[in-house]
Amino acid sequence: MTADADDLRAAVRERWERAADGWRARNARFQQATMPVSRWMIDALDLQPGQRVLELAAGLGDTGFLAAELIAPGGALITSDGAEAMLEHARERAAELQVKNVEFKLLELEWIDLPTASVDAILCRWGYMFALDPEAALREARRVLRPGGRIALATWTEPARNPTAALPRRALYDAGLIADLRGEGPGMFDLDDPTRLRTLLADAGFAEPLVEEVPVAFAFEDAQELWEATRDLSRQFADLVATLDERQIADLKARLAEHAAPYERPDGALLLPGVALGAAATA
């Protein structure tokens, strides 16, 4: 079982390594759409100058960079991810934004290579859903937080409330290209239950867990842009599409456009709603 888990972790990490360039290309639009979630998380931490903040599964690091400004002067941000390619792009973003009080570390969620009680706050936007053992990952977060420190994280609610991710997978399912709508292995909807999220935080040793819904919205020029964005951001989708012939691709695009039609505006653009879960607790 350990070997199987290690193989699955390696596969997940490899997908994120290969997806990093796509996330870099789409970062500005994605960050604009999801800023309400980043702001919710930052507000939940009540950051102060001089504090040390750890961002886990940071991707390109934009949420943590919001924190960096609030903990200056004297504070330090640790931007971490399990994929080196993501960290490389995060370094580029920090340079673009002129964030100086930041260091970068390659860290895993389930074993954080930092001393016990060494950080004042933790951020993790859309990372814990992909942990094979989210309770172990949260226990590690609790370990590295000082007593009284705060954690703020985000997950997604159920697929029906997040069509940006759900519609492409529905198109794949309807075309007979996948057998399960939720997929195998850890996925973005694995922590879509607020009650389970509160329980995981409490079981990991956190106090007063708070979970709230945070609405977002994703805009696309049309269904073709939704297709292209999905291909850029999801290696699983892109890898599957790469195996299809022209007829299958045309059929899949038509199915996606049909599913997206209810979200069309009069000008033909798409506005897809979404709902994240913001969670915060005290060590």
C-alpha positions in Angstrom: 0.0 0.0 0.0 2.9 2.4 0.8 4.4 1.7 -2.7 1.0 2.3 -4.3 0.6 5.6 -2.4 4.2 6.7 -3.3 3.5 5.9 -6.9 0.2 8.0 -6.8 2.0 10.9 -5.1 4.7 10.8 -7.8 2.0 10.8 -10.6 0.2 13.7 -9.1 3.4 15.7 -8.6 4.4 14.9 -12.2 1.1 16.3 -13.5 1.6 19.5 -11.6 5.1 19.8 -13.0 3.8 19.6 -16.5 0.8 21.8 -15.8 2.9 24.7 -14.5 3.4 26.5 -17.8 -0.3 26.4 -18.4 -1.0 27.9 -15.0 1.6 30.6 -15.7 -0.1 31.5 -19.0 -3.6 31.6 -17.4 -2.5 33.1 -14.0 -3.7 36.7 -14.5 -7.3 35.7 -15.4 -7.5 33.0 -12.8 -6.2 35.2 -10.0 -8.6 37.9 -11.0 -11.5 35.5 -10.8 -10.4 33.9 -7.5 -9.3 37.1 -5.7 -12.4 36.9 -3.3 -11.0 33.6 -2.0 -7.5 34.9 -1.5 -8.9 38.0 0.3 -11.1 35.8 2.5 -8.0 33.7 3.5 -5.8 36.7 4.2 -8.5 38.4 6.3 -9.0 35.2 8.3 -5.4 35.2 9.4 -5.3 38.8 10.9 -1.7 39.2 10.0 0.7 41.5 11.8 4.1 43.0 10.9 7.0 40.7 11.9 5.2 37.4 11.5 6.4 34.4 9.6 3.9 33.0 7.1 4.0 29.7 5.3 2.1 29.2 2.1 1.7 25.5 1.1 0.8 24.2 -2.4 1.3 27.8 -3.4 1.4 27.3 -7.1 2.4 30.7 -8.5 2.2 32.2 -5.0 -0.2 35.1 -5.5 -2.2 34.5 -2.3 1.0 34.5 -0.2 2.3 37.6 -1.9 -0.7 39.4 -0.5 0.4 38.3 2.9 4.0 39.5 2.4 2.9 43.1 2.3 1.0 42.9 5.6 3.8 41.2 7.6 6.4 43.8 6.5 8.6 45.2 8.0 10.4 42.3 9.7 8.1 39.5 8.6 9.0 36.7 6.2 6.9 34.6 3.7 7.8 31.0 2.8 6.3 30.2 -0.6 6.3 26.4 -1.0 5.0 23.8 -3.5 5.6 20.2 -4.3 6.4 21.0 -7.9 9.7 22.7 -8.8 8.2 24.1 -12.0 5.5 25.9 -10.0 8.1 27.4 -7.7 10.1 28.6 -10.6 7.1 30.5 -11.9 6.4 31.8 -8.4 9.9 33.2 -8.3 9.1 35.0 -11.5 5.9 36.4 -10.1 7.7 37.6 -6.9 10.2 39.5 -9.1 7.4 41.0 -11.2 5.6 42.1 -8.0 8.8 43.2 -6.3 8.1 41.0 -3.3 11.4 41.0 -1.3 10.5 39.3 2.0 10.0 35.8 0.6 12.0 32.6 0.4 11.0 29.5 -1.7 11.0 25.9 -0.6 10.1 22.6 -2.1 7.7 21.1 0.5 5.1 18.4 0.6 1.8 18.8 2.5 2.1 15.5 4.5 5.7 16.1 5.7 6.7 19.7 6.1 10.5 20.1 6.4 10.3 22.9 9.0 10.8 22.9 12.8 7.9 22.5 15.2 6.2 25.8 16.1 8.3 27.8 13.6 5.6 29.8 11.7 2.9 32.2 12.8 0.4 31.5 10.1 -0.3 29.1 7.2 -2.1 29.6 3.9 -3.1 26.8 1.5 -5.4 27.7 -1.3 -6.8 24.5 -3.1 -4.0 22.1 -1.9 -5.5 19.8 0.7 -7.9 18.2 -1.8 -4.9 16.7 -3.5 -3.3 15.2 -0.4 -3.6 11.4 -0.2 -4.0 11.8 3.6 -5.4 15.3 4.3 -5.7 14.6 8.0 -1.9 13.8 8.2 -1.3 16.9 6.1 -3.3 19.1 8.5 -1.5 17.5 11.5 1.8 18.6 10.0 0.4 22.1 9.5 -0.6 22.1 13.2 2.9 20.9 14.2 4.8 23.7 12.5 2.4 26.4 13.7 3.2 28.2 16.9 0.6 27.9 19.7 -2.2 30.4 18.8 -1.1 30.6 15.2 -3.8 30.6 12.5 -4.4 28.5 9.3 -6.5 29.5 6.4 -7.3 27.2 3.5 -9.6 26.8 0.6 -11.4 23.9 -1.1 -14.3 23.7 -3.6 -17.9 22.9 -3.0 -19.6 20.1 -5.1 -19.2 19.9 -8.9 -22.7 21.0 -9.6 -21.9 24.4 -8.2 -18.5 24.7 -10.0 -19.3 24.3 -13.8 -15.9 25.6 -14.9 -14.4 22.3 -13.8 -17.4 20.1 -14.0 -18.6 20.8 -17.5 -15.5 19.6 -19.3 -15.6 16.4 -17.3 -19.3 16.0 -18.0 -18.5 16.3 -21.7 -15.8 13.6 -21.4 -18.3 11.3 -19.6 -21.1 11.8 -22.1 -18.7 11.0 -24.9 -17.8 7.7 -23.2 -14.2 8.7 -22.7 -14.2 8.4 -18.9 -16.2 6.0 -16.7 -16.5 8.1 -13.5 -17.5 11.8 -13.2 -15.4 12.2 -10.1 -12.3 10.4 -11.3 -9.7 8.3 -9.5 -7.1 9.5 -7.0 -7.2 12.8 -5.2 -9.2 15.5 -7.0 -10.4 19.1 -6.6 -13.8 18.1 -5.2 -12.5 15.6 -2.5 -13.1 18.1 0.3 -16.4 19.6 -0.8 -18.3 18.8 2.4 -18.1 21.6 5.1 -18.8 19.2 7.9 -15.9 16.9 6.9 -13.6 19.9 6.6 -14.5 21.1 10.1 -14.0 17.5 11.4 -10.6 17.2 9.7 -9.4 20.4 11.3 -10.6 19.4 14.7 -9.1 15.9 14.5 -5.8 17.5 13.5 -5.8 19.5 16.7 -7.1 22.9 15.6 -9.6 24.9 17.6 -12.7 26.8 16.6 -12.7 25.8 12.9 -14.7 28.2 10.8 -16.0 27.2 7.3 -17.7 29.7 5.0 -18.8 29.7 1.3 -17.0 32.2 -0.9 -18.6 32.8 -4.4 -16.5 33.4 -7.5 -17.1 33.8 -11.2 -15.1 32.8 -14.3 -15.5 34.6 -17.6 -14.7 33.2 -21.0 -15.1 34.6 -24.4 -16.9 31.5 -25.6 -16.9 27.7 -25.2 -13.7 27.5 -27.3 -11.8 29.5 -24.7 -13.2 27.3 -21.9 -11.8 24.3 -23.9 -8.4 26.0 -24.2 -8.3 27.0 -20.6 -9.2 23.5 -19.4 -6.5 22.0 -21.7 -3.9 24.5 -20.3 -4.8 23.9 -16.6 -5.6 20.2 -16.5 -2.9 17.8 -17.5 -5.4 14.9 -17.2 -7.7 16.6 -19.7 -4.9 17.6 -22.0 -3.4 14.1 -22.0 -6.7 12.5 -22.8 -7.4 14.9 -25.6 -4.0 14.2 -27.1 -5.1 10.6 -27.8 -8.2 11.6 -29.7 -8.7 11.9 -33.5 -10.3 15.0 -35.2 -13.8 13.5 -35.2 -13.6 12.8 -31.4 -12.3 16.2 -30.6 -15.0 17.9 -32.7 -17.7 15.8 -30.9 -16.2 16.6 -27.5 -16.1 20.4 -28.2 -19.7 20.2 -29.4 -20.7 18.5 -26.1 -18.9 21.1 -24.1 -20.5 23.9 -25.9 -23.9 22.4 -25.3 -23.3 22.0 -21.6 -22.0 25.6 -21.4 -25.0 27.1 -23.3 -27.0 27.9 -20.2 -24.2 30.2 -19.0 -24.0 32.2 -22.2 -24.6 36.0 -22.0 -26.3 37.9 -24.9 -22.9 38.6 -26.5 -22.1 34.9 -26.6 -19.5 35.1 -23.8 -19.7 32.7 -20.8 -20.0 33.6 -17.2 -19.6 30.5 -15.0 -20.3 30.7 -11.3 -18.3 28.9 -8.7 -18.4 28.5 -4.9 -15.3 27.8 -2.8 -15.1 26.9 0.8 -12.9 29.1 3.0 -11.8 27.5 6.2 -9.8 28.9 9.2 -8.8 27.7 12.6 -6.4 28.3 15.5 -3.5 26.1 16.6 
